[in-house]
Amino acid sequence: MQSLKSQIRWCARLQIGMGVIVVLLVLLFYVGCYAPHTRKLNRLMSQILLTQHDLQASQAQAQRLPSVTADLNRLRAQLADYKKLPSKSELGDFVAQINQLHSEADLHKWALNISGAPRRYDQFTEQQVTLKFEGDFLNVFNFLRQAEDMQRLTRVSSIVIHGADLKNGVVQVDLSMNLYYSEG
């Protein structure tokens, strides 16, 4: 009977040992395989969510692209209506146009002077021009309006109008303006 009791104890110890081995194997599996793979899976899932969010943002921007392109084309069309920055070689064209306007406006004592050295900036060059003339007030006004409507980019820096012959409506004008052009 002693041997049966010892066999039962031995089997009980064996069951406890096997139970401890199974628990250790489960713990080893959890620490060695399951937990690292779960962390990696969670990291990949968060990357997927982030990438999906970026994709949705990019798709929203792509959907706005046709309207942005339409706006850009509309602004380009509007820009075409504005005065242009000509090249330096077109300076003679300005002189010819302003002389033609002067002739058409029937102005007298005409003097055009391109004075001083041009001032160069990063995007453009500025050249000062002075005009002196006299004429009938309406003719002077029409000349100034037509000069302003020229496509060339200019800026009037000063204008002085004096009455030369008030009975006949003749005025004398001293006009300083800056012409802008590109060096290219």
Protein Blocks (a to p, Z undefined) as FASTA:
>chain_A
ZZmmmmmmmmmmmmmmmmmmmmmmmmmmmmmmmmmmmmmmmmmmmmmmmmmmmmmmmmmm
mmmmmmmmmmmmmmmmmmmmpccdddfklmmmmmmmmmmmmmmnopahiacddehjdddd
fkbccddddddddddfklmmmmmmmmmmpmbdcddfbdcdddfblmnopacddddddddd
dfZZ
